[in-house]
Amino acid sequence: MVWIDLLRTLSVTDSQYFALPHPNSYSHCFQIINPLQEENIMHNLHHKKSIGAFFFGALFVFCLSANAHEFKVHKDITWASPKNIPLTVDVYVPATGKKSYPVLVIYHGGGWLINNNSIMNSMSEYIASHGDVIVANMNYRLLTANNNTTTLNEIVEDAFGGVLWVKDKIAQYGGDPKRVAVTGDSAGGHLAAMVLLAGRKLESDGFGGKTLGFNPTYLPAGKTAEQVAAEDGLKVQGAVISYGAFDIYDRAKNNAESPTNIFWKLGKAEARGWFGNGINVQDNPDYYKTVSPIYNIPRARFHRLPPQFVHVGSRDTTTPPTEAKHYVEQLKKAGQPVEYKVYAGRNHAFLDNACNEYLGVCFDRDAPEALDDILVFLQKALK
């Protein structure tokens, strides 16, 4: 509390700003606030709401960790509005004085049914404050959006659109669109893997035509999905897959579309098919395999993928090591570059904010080792 008391009255650059602890922050990070908003902030604190809800645009954040540096956050940037659902991204920019930075795009987990990008705030802050990497922490539609009618292929299209937006716009924030990696945990890991494995399977009619393809939610001005595919517009330079879901077909066969899948209850939604009425895993296996990374791994002699770092916790029963290992084995069999690591004693979701008592994981204790490994991998992949 000594540091907090000091920072509440600390003059940063002039008398117009002071510091408050950054919500959900890792390693003693603080955001610089204009004191003219102090009355609203204190009212907000009194009601135990998130400070960050009051601030849009850029926040300046600094950290007291010996190994951390300052960064700036651009919050709630709307990048697309499919079917009138606004999708936003938070962009974290290291304040280390470089003219251009590589970029890491993050997709959160939650079974495609719960959470938003804020659950990855701590990870985003760690990467931005410990590495020279811009972070784009993305939102995408959940299955529950539009009265529980969003389909899984549309969520994949959101992931694709997010990458295309980053490559189109990130230079405005100091990012290098030619040095981009993707990552995600759990359901977000699935989406990150799909960027690599299905990023060339783009069709303007999406899943609505004779063949199954993806129409990205965001497209560069004047470009069609087919033109983006022909230009390999979704090509990235690396991927970190954190305890990802790789076989959607198998999960559907094992009742993931039924009420026994707890994520439907957590999402306060009635269980249903991932692709809407009339589509099921028995009669339409191609739908499920098209969105399953494990069925879309190309042989390297035909299409060499960028390097991947796949990792999982040894105690994970949601996306277990056996599933991750099988994915890694199939990549190696196809001649694709991949690194693999199992983190001893970790359960699922150890990269999420704070602590999850049910899973027995805490960010401060369980995440830094993996995040340091991720930074090492990114330094190699994005050099």
C-alpha positions as CSV (number, residue, x, y, z in Angstrom):
1,M,0.0,0.0,0.0
2,V,3.0,2.3,0.4
3,W,3.4,2.4,-3.4
4,I,-0.3,3.0,-4.0
5,D,-0.4,5.9,-1.5
6,L,2.7,7.4,-3.1
7,L,1.3,7.0,-6.6
8,R,-2.0,8.6,-5.8
9,T,-0.2,11.9,-5.3
10,L,2.7,11.4,-7.6
11,S,3.2,14.1,-10.3
12,V,4.1,12.2,-13.5
13,T,4.9,14.9,-16.0
14,D,2.9,17.8,-14.7
15,S,0.2,18.6,-12.2
16,Q,-2.7,17.5,-14.5
17,Y,-2.2,13.8,-14.0
18,F,-2.0,11.3,-11.2
19,A,-1.8,7.5,-10.9
20,L,-4.2,4.8,-9.9
21,P,-3.7,1.0,-9.9
22,H,-4.6,-0.3,-13.3
23,P,-7.6,-2.8,-13.0
24,N,-6.7,-6.4,-13.4
25,S,-3.1,-5.4,-13.8
26,Y,0.0,-7.6,-13.4
27,S,3.2,-6.6,-11.7
28,H,2.2,-3.3,-10.2
29,C,1.0,-1.5,-13.3
30,F,-0.6,1.9,-13.0
31,Q,-2.6,4.0,-15.4
32,I,-2.2,7.8,-15.7
33,I,-5.5,9.6,-15.0
34,N,-6.7,13.1,-15.4
35,P,-7.7,14.3,-11.9
36,L,-10.7,16.3,-13.4
37,Q,-12.3,12.8,-13.6
38,E,-11.4,12.0,-10.0
39,E,-15.0,12.5,-8.7
40,N,-16.3,10.0,-11.2
41,I,-13.5,7.6,-10.4
42,M,-14.1,7.7,-6.7
43,H,-17.8,7.2,-7.2
44,N,-17.0,4.3,-9.4
45,L,-14.6,2.8,-6.9
46,H,-17.2,3.2,-4.2
47,H,-19.6,1.1,-6.3
48,K,-16.9,-1.4,-7.0
49,K,-17.0,-1.1,-10.8
50,S,-14.2,-1.2,-13.2
51,I,-12.2,2.1,-13.5
52,G,-11.4,1.4,-17.1
53,A,-15.1,1.8,-18.1
54,F,-14.7,5.6,-17.8
55,F,-11.8,5.9,-20.2
56,F,-11.8,5.6,-23.9
57,G,-8.9,6.4,-26.3
58,A,-5.4,6.1,-25.0
59,L,-4.4,5.4,-21.4
60,F,-0.8,5.6,-20.4
61,V,0.3,2.8,-18.1
62,F,3.5,2.3,-16.3
63,C,4.8,-0.5,-14.2
64,L,7.1,-0.8,-11.1
65,S,8.4,-4.3,-11.9
66,A,12.2,-4.2,-12.4
67,N,11.7,-6.1,-15.7
68,A,8.8,-4.1,-17.0
69,H,8.5,-1.0,-19.1
70,E,5.7,1.5,-19.8
71,F,3.1,1.0,-22.4
72,K,0.0,2.9,-23.8
73,V,-3.4,1.3,-24.2
74,H,-5.9,2.3,-26.9
75,K,-9.2,1.0,-25.6
76,D,-12.5,-0.2,-27.2
77,I,-11.6,0.5,-30.9
78,T,-14.6,-0.7,-33.0
79,W,-13.2,-2.7,-35.9
80,A,-16.4,-4.3,-37.3
81,S,-20.1,-4.6,-36.6
82,P,-21.4,-7.8,-38.1
83,K,-25.2,-8.1,-37.9
84,N,-25.1,-4.9,-35.7
85,I,-22.9,-6.5,-33.1
86,P,-20.0,-4.1,-32.5
87,L,-16.6,-5.8,-32.2
88,T,-13.8,-4.0,-30.4
89,V,-10.1,-4.4,-29.9
90,D,-7.7,-3.0,-27.2
91,V,-4.3,-2.1,-28.6
92,Y,-1.3,-2.1,-26.2
93,V,1.8,-0.3,-27.4
94,P,5.1,-0.5,-25.6
95,A,6.6,2.9,-24.7
96,T,10.2,2.0,-25.6
97,G,10.7,4.5,-28.3
98,K,10.8,2.2,-31.4
99,K,9.4,3.4,-34.7
100,S,7.8,0.0,-35.4
101,Y,6.9,-3.0,-33.4
102,P,5.8,-6.6,-34.3
103,V,2.2,-7.5,-33.3
104,L,0.5,-10.2,-31.3
105,V,-3.2,-10.7,-31.9
106,I,-5.0,-12.4,-29.0
107,Y,-8.3,-14.3,-28.9
108,H,-9.8,-15.0,-25.5
109,G,-11.3,-18.4,-24.5
110,G,-14.6,-19.4,-23.0
111,G,-16.0,-22.2,-25.1
112,W,-17.2,-19.7,-27.7
113,L,-20.0,-18.9,-25.2
114,I,-18.6,-16.8,-22.4
115,N,-16.1,-14.0,-21.7
116,N,-14.7,-11.1,-23.7
117,N,-11.3,-9.8,-24.3
118,S,-11.0,-8.3,-20.9
119,I,-10.2,-11.7,-19.4
120,M,-6.9,-11.4,-21.3
121,N,-5.9,-8.0,-19.9
122,S,-3.2,-9.4,-17.6
123,M,-1.6,-11.3,-20.4
124,S,-1.8,-8.3,-22.8
125,E,-0.2,-6.1,-20.1
126,Y,2.6,-8.6,-19.4
127,I,3.5,-9.0,-23.1
128,A,3.4,-5.2,-23.7
129,S,5.4,-4.4,-20.6
130,H,8.0,-7.2,-20.9
131,G,8.5,-7.4,-24.7
132,D,8.8,-5.0,-27.6
133,V,5.5,-6.3,-29.0
134,I,2.2,-4.5,-29.7
135,V,-0.8,-6.5,-28.5
136,A,-4.2,-6.4,-30.2
137,N,-6.6,-8.0,-27.7
138,M,-9.6,-8.8,-29.9
139,N,-13.3,-9.3,-29.3
140,Y,-15.4,-11.7,-31.5
141,R,-19.0,-12.7,-31.5
142,L,-20.1,-15.4,-29.1
143,L,-22.5,-18.2,-30.1
144,T,-25.1,-16.4,-27.9
145,A,-25.0,-13.2,-30.0
146,N,-28.1,-12.2,-31.9
147,N,-30.4,-14.2,-29.7
148,N,-28.2,-17.3,-29.7
149,T,-28.1,-17.6,-33.5
150,T,-24.4,-16.9,-34.2
151,T,-22.7,-19.9,-35.8
152,L,-19.2,-21.3,-35.2
153,N,-18.1,-20.5,-38.8
154,E,-19.1,-16.9,-38.2
155,I,-16.9,-16.8,-35.2
156,V,-14.0,-18.1,-37.3
157,E,-14.8,-15.3,-39.8
158,D,-14.6,-12.8,-36.9
159,A,-11.1,-14.1,-36.1
160,F,-10.1,-13.8,-39.7
161,G,-11.5,-10.3,-39.9
162,G,-9.6,-9.3,-36.8
163,V,-6.3,-10.3,-38.4
164,L,-7.1,-8.4,-41.6
165,W,-8.1,-5.3,-39.6
166,V,-4.8,-5.5,-37.7
167,K,-2.8,-5.8,-40.9
168,D,-4.7,-3.0,-42.5
169,K,-4.7,-0.5,-39.5
170,I,-2.0,-1.4,-37.0
171,A,0.6,0.9,-38.6
172,Q,-1.5,3.8,-37.2
173,Y,-0.4,2.5,-33.7
174,G,3.2,1.8,-34.6
175,G,2.8,-1.8,-35.6
176,D,4.4,-3.6,-38.5
177,P,1.8,-5.5,-40.6
178,K,4.5,-7.7,-42.0
179,R,5.4,-9.1,-38.5
180,V,2.2,-10.5,-37.0
181,A,1.6,-13.5,-34.8
182,V,-1.7,-14.9,-33.5
183,T,-2.5,-16.5,-30.2
184,G,-5.4,-17.6,-28.0
185,D,-6.3,-19.8,-25.2
186,S,-8.8,-22.7,-25.3
187,A,-11.5,-21.5,-27.7
188,G,-9.2,-18.7,-28.7
189,G,-6.5,-21.2,-29.4
190,H,-8.8,-22.9,-31.8
191,L,-9.4,-19.5,-33.6
192,A,-5.7,-18.8,-33.7
193,A,-5.0,-22.2,-35.3
194,M,-7.8,-21.7,-37.8
195,V,-6.1,-18.5,-39.0
196,L,-3.1,-20.5,-40.0
197,L,-4.9,-23.6,-41.3
198,A,-7.9,-22.1,-43.1
199,G,-6.8,-18.6,-44.0
200,R,-6.7,-19.5,-47.7
201,K,-10.2,-21.1,-47.7
202,L,-12.0,-17.8,-48.2
203,E,-15.3,-17.5,-50.2
204,S,-17.7,-14.5,-50.4
205,D,-20.7,-16.8,-49.7
206,G,-19.1,-18.3,-46.6
207,F,-20.9,-21.5,-45.7
208,G,-23.9,-20.6,-47.9
209,G,-22.7,-22.0,-51.2
210,K,-21.9,-25.4,-52.6
211,T,-18.5,-25.5,-50.9
212,L,-17.7,-24.4,-47.3
213,G,-15.5,-21.4,-47.0
214,F,-15.1,-18.3,-44.8
215,N,-16.0,-14.7,-45.6
216,P,-14.0,-12.6,-43.1
217,T,-16.0,-10.1,-41.0
218,Y,-13.6,-7.3,-42.0
219,L,-12.1,-7.0,-45.5
220,P,-9.6,-4.4,-46.8
221,A,-11.3,-1.7,-48.9
222,G,-12.1,-2.9,-52.4
223,K,-11.1,-6.5,-51.7
224,T,-13.2,-9.6,-51.9
225,A,-12.7,-12.7,-49.8
226,E,-11.4,-14.5,-52.9
227,Q,-8.9,-11.7,-53.6
228,V,-7.6,-11.8,-50.1
229,A,-7.1,-15.6,-50.4
230,A,-5.3,-15.2,-53.7
231,E,-2.9,-12.7,-52.1
232,D,-2.5,-14.9,-49.0
233,G,-3.7,-11.9,-47.0
234,L,-4.2,-13.8,-43.8
235,K,-0.6,-15.0,-43.7
236,V,1.0,-14.5,-40.4
237,Q,4.6,-15.1,-39.1
238,G,3.8,-17.3,-36.1
239,A,1.2,-18.7,-33.7
240,V,1.1,-19.5,-30.0
241,I,-1.7,-22.0,-29.3
242,S,-2.5,-22.1,-25.6
243,Y,-4.4,-25.3,-24.5
244,G,-6.4,-25.1,-27.7
245,A,-9.4,-27.0,-29.0
246,F,-8.3,-28.8,-32.1
247,D,-11.1,-31.4,-33.0
248,I,-14.5,-29.7,-33.1
249,Y,-16.0,-32.8,-34.9
250,D,-15.0,-35.0,-32.0
251,R,-16.3,-32.6,-29.4
252,A,-19.7,-32.4,-31.2
253,K,-19.9,-36.2,-31.2
254,N,-19.3,-36.1,-27.5
255,N,-22.3,-33.9,-26.8
256,A,-20.7,-30.4,-26.8
257,E,-23.9,-29.1,-28.5
258,S,-26.0,-30.5,-25.6
259,P,-26.9,-29.1,-22.1
260,T,-24.2,-31.4,-20.7
261,N,-21.7,-28.9,-22.0
262,I,-21.5,-26.5,-19.0
263,F,-20.5,-23.6,-21.1
264,W,-24.2,-23.3,-22.3
265,K,-25.3,-22.9,-18.8
266,L,-22.5,-20.4,-18.0
267,G,-23.5,-18.5,-21.1
268,K,-27.1,-18.5,-20.0
269,A,-28.2,-19.9,-23.3
270,E,-30.2,-22.9,-24.5
271,A,-28.0,-25.6,-26.0
272,R,-28.3,-26.0,-29.8
273,G,-26.3,-26.9,-32.8
274,W,-23.2,-24.8,-33.5
275,F,-24.3,-24.3,-37.1
276,G,-28.0,-23.6,-36.5
277,N,-31.1,-25.6,-37.2
278,G,-30.9,-28.5,-39.6
279,I,-27.2,-29.0,-39.2
280,N,-25.9,-31.8,-37.0
281,V,-22.7,-33.8,-36.6
282,Q,-24.2,-37.1,-37.9
283,D,-25.6,-35.7,-41.1
284,N,-23.2,-32.9,-41.8
285,P,-19.7,-33.9,-40.6
286,D,-18.1,-31.7,-43.2
287,Y,-19.3,-28.6,-41.3
288,Y,-17.5,-29.7,-38.2
289,K,-14.4,-30.9,-39.8
290,T,-14.0,-27.6,-41.8
291,V,-13.7,-25.7,-38.5
292,S,-11.5,-28.3,-36.9
293,P,-7.7,-27.5,-37.1
294,I,-6.8,-31.2,-36.8
295,Y,-8.5,-31.9,-40.2
296,N,-6.9,-29.0,-42.0
297,I,-3.2,-29.5,-41.6
298,P,-1.5,-29.2,-45.0
299,R,1.7,-31.1,-45.9
300,A,4.7,-28.7,-45.9
301,R,5.6,-29.5,-49.5
302,F,2.3,-28.0,-50.6
303,H,2.0,-25.2,-48.0
304,R,4.5,-24.5,-45.3
305,L,2.9,-23.0,-42.2
306,P,4.6,-20.5,-39.9
307,P,6.1,-21.8,-36.7
308,Q,3.8,-22.7,-33.9
309,F,4.3,-22.9,-30.1
310,V,1.7,-25.2,-28.6
311,H,1.5,-25.6,-24.9
312,V,-0.9,-27.0,-22.3
313,G,-1.0,-27.6,-18.5
314,S,-0.4,-31.1,-17.2
315,R,-3.6,-31.1,-15.2
316,D,-5.8,-29.8,-17.9
317,T,-8.9,-31.9,-18.4
318,T,-10.8,-29.4,-20.5
319,T,-8.4,-29.4,-23.4
320,P,-6.0,-32.2,-22.2
321,P,-2.4,-32.7,-23.1
322,T,-3.4,-35.8,-25.2
323,E,-5.3,-33.5,-27.6
324,A,-2.5,-31.0,-27.8
325,K,0.1,-33.7,-28.3
326,H,-2.0,-35.3,-31.1
327,Y,-2.2,-32.0,-32.9
328,V,1.6,-31.5,-32.6
329,E,2.2,-35.0,-33.8
330,Q,0.1,-34.4,-36.9
331,L,2.0,-31.1,-37.6
332,K,5.3,-32.9,-37.4
333,K,4.0,-35.7,-39.6
334,A,3.1,-33.1,-42.2
335,G,6.6,-31.6,-41.9
336,Q,5.4,-28.4,-40.2
337,P,7.5,-26.4,-37.7
338,V,6.2,-26.7,-34.1
339,E,7.4,-26.4,-30.5
340,Y,5.6,-28.1,-27.7
341,K,5.6,-27.8,-24.0
342,V,3.6,-29.2,-21.0
343,Y,3.6,-27.0,-17.9
344,A,3.7,-29.1,-14.8
345,G,0.9,-28.6,-12.3
346,R,-1.2,-26.2,-14.4
347,N,-4.8,-26.7,-15.1
348,H,-6.9,-25.0,-17.8
349,A,-7.1,-21.2,-18.3
350,F,-3.9,-20.3,-16.4
351,L,-3.3,-17.3,-18.7
352,D,-6.6,-15.7,-17.7
353,N,-6.8,-12.8,-15.3
354,A,-6.5,-13.3,-11.5
355,C,-7.4,-16.6,-9.9
356,N,-9.9,-19.3,-10.8
357,E,-10.7,-21.2,-7.6
358,Y,-12.6,-24.0,-9.4
359,L,-9.6,-24.7,-11.7
360,G,-7.0,-24.0,-9.0
361,V,-5.0,-21.5,-11.2
362,C,-3.7,-18.0,-10.5
363,F,-2.2,-15.7,-13.1
364,D,0.5,-14.3,-10.9
365,R,1.7,-17.7,-9.9
366,D,1.0,-19.8,-13.0
367,A,1.3,-17.6,-16.1
368,P,4.8,-15.8,-16.1
369,E,6.8,-18.9,-17.0
370,A,4.7,-19.6,-20.1
371,L,4.5,-15.9,-21.0
372,D,8.3,-15.6,-20.9
373,D,8.5,-18.7,-23.2
374,I,6.0,-17.0,-25.5
375,L,8.1,-13.9,-25.6
376,V,11.2,-15.9,-26.5
377,F,9.2,-17.7,-29.3
378,L,7.9,-14.3,-30.6
379,Q,11.4,-12.9,-30.7
380,K,12.4,-15.7,-33.0
381,A,9.2,-15.8,-35.1
382,L,8.9,-12.0,-35.6
383,K,12.5,-11.0,-36.0
